[in-house]
Amino acid sequence: MRIPRLVLATAALAAVSALLLTGCGGDSGSSNALALPDDGSSLSPSAIVKVDSIAALLPRGIASSGTLVVGADTSYAPAEFLDVDGITPVGYDVDLANAIAIVLGLKADVRTADFSSIIPAVGSTYDVGISSFTINAERVAQVNMVQYLEAGEAFAVEKGNPQEISPDDLCGVTVAVQAGTIQEEELDTLAEECESAGKQSIRRLSFDTQTGATSALVDGKADVMYADSPIIAYAVQTSRRLEQLGEPFAIAPQGIAVSKDDQALTDAIQKAVQQLIDSGAYGRILTSWSVSASEVTTAELNPAAA
């Protein structure tokens, strides 16, 4: 059983999606990539346009290709997932990838990939990785990370919490998690703490995709699901069978992965993200996906290494 996907049905969200898919091709000499309507009405398809000064930073190879190749694990709704056709990537990360590409005068090619395989392939298979990567020292050692979001972590359980599980004590319960995530690493630490305290260990169920982890909870194979807070909120929103357990915690930055060997592309991505933040386009995108609480004001480079 799969958690139902949120169909892009509202007028504002439809307008933003259409904008990001069709907005390439303009050129702007101004400092704004998006002129937001004062009355909050729907955005016009030409609102986000290429910014020459930022596009000029691109490496020649990417600029001439006309495409920004993006690696994403499209099982992580609402950040990146497949639409109802089972083919088209959608989500706030996808919308942001399209917006970044427009500012750079490119078209985004968002490709589905296994989460743990993306960062090692940045700079070869993919130009960038945009897939809800929490910024930490280990990842910053491998790639440059341009912050574009901050998010917490959270748990979900069956609605009503019939097992009366406490978010402060997961000893003895079965927890579903996506492989390769920060949450999987943290579960190992929590399991060791349970054992050191003489309690039952945590039974960890790791899945290649977030969809698999969510399905395990819905199907009763797991007692708890552990993921980023926007993903937990979305799963609860789209299923009548789940609820969030406790409040989000461990707020941390998330970043776009760019090769350390490509400072030119790193600079272009950082400035494109900052342009979208300053113009208001970034905020409109996150609001359309109900994740405005995760907004940042600065596209900082490698904040975990600072």
C-alpha positions in Angstrom: 0.0 0.0 0.0 1.4 3.4 -0.9 0.6 6.7 0.7 -1.6 8.7 -1.7 0.2 11.5 -3.5 -1.0 15.1 -3.1 -2.5 16.1 -6.5 -1.5 19.5 -7.7 -5.0 20.9 -7.6 -5.0 24.3 -6.1 -4.9 27.3 -8.4 -1.8 28.8 -6.8 0.1 25.6 -6.9 -0.9 24.9 -10.5 0.2 28.4 -11.4 3.6 27.9 -9.8 4.1 24.5 -11.4 3.2 25.8 -14.8 5.5 28.8 -14.3 8.5 26.6 -13.4 8.0 24.2 -16.2 7.5 26.8 -18.9 9.3 29.9 -17.7 12.6 29.4 -19.5 13.7 31.7 -22.2 13.3 35.1 -20.8 16.2 37.5 -20.2 16.4 40.1 -17.4 18.9 42.8 -16.7 17.3 43.6 -13.4 18.3 42.2 -10.0 15.0 40.2 -9.7 14.3 36.9 -11.3 10.6 37.2 -10.3 8.3 40.2 -10.0 5.6 39.1 -7.6 2.1 40.6 -8.0 1.2 43.0 -5.2 -2.2 41.5 -4.9 -1.0 37.9 -4.4 -2.7 36.8 -7.6 -1.4 33.9 -9.7 2.1 34.3 -11.2 2.5 34.8 -14.9 4.4 32.2 -16.9 7.1 34.7 -17.7 7.7 35.9 -14.2 10.9 33.9 -13.5 13.5 34.6 -16.2 17.2 34.2 -16.9 19.5 36.5 -15.1 22.5 37.2 -17.3 25.0 38.1 -14.6 24.4 34.8 -12.8 24.2 32.7 -16.0 27.6 34.1 -17.0 29.1 32.2 -14.0 28.3 28.8 -15.5 31.0 26.5 -16.7 31.1 26.5 -20.5 30.1 22.8 -20.8 26.9 23.2 -18.8 26.0 26.5 -20.4 26.4 25.1 -23.9 24.4 21.9 -23.0 21.4 24.1 -22.0 20.5 21.5 -19.3 21.1 21.3 -15.5 21.1 17.5 -14.7 19.7 17.0 -11.2 19.9 13.8 -9.1 16.9 13.2 -6.8 15.4 10.3 -4.9 11.8 10.8 -6.1 10.2 8.8 -3.2 10.4 11.6 -0.7 7.1 13.5 -0.8 6.5 16.4 -0.7 10.1 17.3 -1.5 10.6 15.1 -4.6 8.2 12.3 -5.7 6.5 11.1 -8.8 3.2 12.5 -9.9 0.1 10.4 -10.4 1.4 9.4 -13.9 4.3 7.6 -12.1 6.8 9.3 -14.4 6.9 13.1 -13.8 8.9 14.3 -10.8 7.1 16.9 -8.7 7.6 18.5 -5.3 9.1 21.6 -3.8 12.7 20.5 -4.5 11.7 19.9 -8.1 10.0 23.3 -8.4 13.2 24.9 -6.9 15.4 22.9 -9.3 13.3 24.2 -12.2 13.5 27.8 -10.9 17.2 27.6 -10.4 17.6 26.4 -14.0 15.5 29.2 -15.3 17.6 31.8 -13.6 20.7 30.2 -15.2 19.1 30.1 -18.6 18.9 26.3 -18.5 16.3 23.6 -18.4 16.3 21.2 -15.4 16.5 17.5 -16.1 15.5 15.9 -12.8 16.5 12.2 -12.8 15.3 9.6 -10.3 18.1 8.0 -8.4 18.8 5.9 -5.3 19.3 8.4 -2.4 22.7 7.0 -1.3 24.1 7.0 -4.9 23.5 10.7 -5.6 26.3 12.5 -3.8 29.0 10.1 -5.1 27.8 10.8 -8.7 27.7 14.6 -8.4 30.1 16.0 -10.9 29.9 13.0 -13.2 26.3 11.6 -13.7 24.6 14.7 -12.2 25.5 18.4 -12.2 23.9 18.8 -8.8 22.0 16.8 -6.2 18.8 18.2 -4.9 17.2 15.6 -2.6 16.7 16.9 0.9 20.3 16.4 1.9 20.9 17.4 5.5 24.2 19.3 5.6 26.8 17.7 7.9 30.6 17.5 8.1 30.7 14.1 6.3 28.8 15.4 3.3 30.7 18.7 3.2 33.9 16.7 3.0 32.6 15.1 -0.2 30.8 18.0 -2.0 30.0 21.6 -1.7 26.6 22.2 -0.1 24.5 25.3 -0.8 21.9 25.8 1.9 18.4 26.3 0.6 16.2 25.0 3.5 16.2 24.0 7.1 14.1 21.2 8.5 13.7 19.2 11.7 13.2 15.5 12.3 10.0 13.8 13.5 8.3 10.5 14.2 4.9 9.2 13.0 2.8 6.4 14.4 -0.6 4.8 13.8 -3.4 7.3 14.4 -4.3 7.3 18.1 -0.9 5.9 19.1 -2.5 2.6 20.3 0.8 1.3 21.6 1.3 4.5 23.6 4.8 4.9 22.3 6.8 7.8 23.7 9.0 9.9 21.4 11.6 9.9 24.3 11.9 6.1 24.5 11.9 4.0 21.4 13.5 1.0 23.1 11.8 -2.2 22.1 9.9 -0.8 19.1 10.2 -1.3 15.4 11.2 1.8 13.5 10.9 2.2 9.7 13.5 4.5 8.1 15.0 5.2 4.7 18.5 3.8 4.1 21.3 6.3 3.8 19.5 9.1 5.7 20.6 10.9 8.9 17.8 9.2 10.7 19.1 5.8 9.9 22.5 6.7 11.4 20.8 8.2 14.5 18.7 5.1 15.0 21.9 3.0 15.4 23.0 5.4 18.2 19.7 5.2 19.9 19.7 1.4 19.7 23.1 1.4 21.4 21.9 3.6 24.1 18.9 1.3 24.8 21.3 -1.7 25.0 23.7 0.2 27.3 20.7 0.9 29.6 19.8 -2.7 29.7 16.6 -2.2 27.7 15.4 -3.9 24.5 17.1 -2.6 21.4 15.4 -0.7 18.7 14.4 -3.0 15.8 15.3 -1.0 12.7 13.6 -1.6 9.3 15.6 0.2 6.5 14.1 0.7 3.1 15.7 1.9 -0.2 12.9 4.5 -0.6 10.8 6.6 1.8 7.7 5.2 0.2 8.8 1.8 1.5 9.3 3.1 5.0 5.9 4.8 5.0 4.2 1.7 3.7 5.7 -0.3 6.5 4.1 1.9 9.1 0.7 2.0 7.3 0.7 -1.8 6.8 1.6 -2.4 10.5 5.1 -3.9 9.8 6.6 -1.0 11.8 5.5 0.8 15.0 7.1 4.1 14.2 8.4 6.0 11.1 11.4 8.4 11.4 12.1 11.0 8.8 12.5 14.7 8.1 9.7 16.8 9.6 8.2 18.0 6.2 8.0 14.3 5.1 6.3 13.2 8.3 3.8 16.2 8.0 3.0 15.2 4.5 2.5 11.5 5.3 0.1 12.5 8.1 -1.7 15.0 5.8 -2.2 12.4 3.1 -3.2 9.4 5.2 -6.0 9.1 7.7 -4.2 6.3 9.4 -1.1 8.2 10.8 -0.3 10.9 13.2 2.8 12.8 14.2 4.4 11.6 17.5 5.7 14.6 19.5 7.1 17.8 18.0 9.8 18.2 15.4 13.3 18.4 16.7 17.0 18.7 15.6 16.4 21.5 13.1 19.3 21.4 10.6 20.2 23.0 7.3 19.6 21.2 4.0 21.7 21.8 0.9 22.2 21.4 -2.8 25.2 19.2 -3.5 27.7 20.5 -6.1 31.1 19.1 -7.0 34.0 20.5 -5.0 36.0 20.4 -8.3 33.5 22.9 -9.9 33.7 26.2 -8.0 32.2 28.0 -11.0 29.0 25.9 -10.8 28.9 26.2 -7.1 29.0 30.0 -7.3 26.3 30.0 -10.0 24.0 27.8 -7.9 24.5 29.8 -4.8 23.8 33.1 -6.5 20.7 31.6 -8.3 19.3 30.4 -5.0 19.9 33.7 -3.3 18.3 35.5 -6.3 15.1 33.4 -5.8 15.1 34.0 -2.1 15.5 37.8 -2.5 12.9 38.0 -5.3 10.2 36.2 -3.4 9.9 33.3 -5.8 11.5 30.9 -3.4 9.0 31.8 -0.6 6.1 31.4 -3.0 7.2 27.9 -4.0 7.6 26.7 -0.4 4.3 28.3 0.6 2.6 26.4 -2.2 3.8 23.1 -0.7 2.9 24.2 2.9 6.6 24.1 4.0 7.2 27.8 4.5 8.4 27.1 8.1 11.5 25.7 6.5 12.5 28.9 4.7 15.9 30.4 5.0 17.1 33.9 4.1 20.6 33.2 3.0 22.0 30.6 0.5 25.0 30.0 2.7 27.9 27.7 1.4 28.9 24.8 3.5 27.4 26.1 6.8 28.3 22.9 8.7 31.9 23.5 7.9 31.9 27.1 9.2 
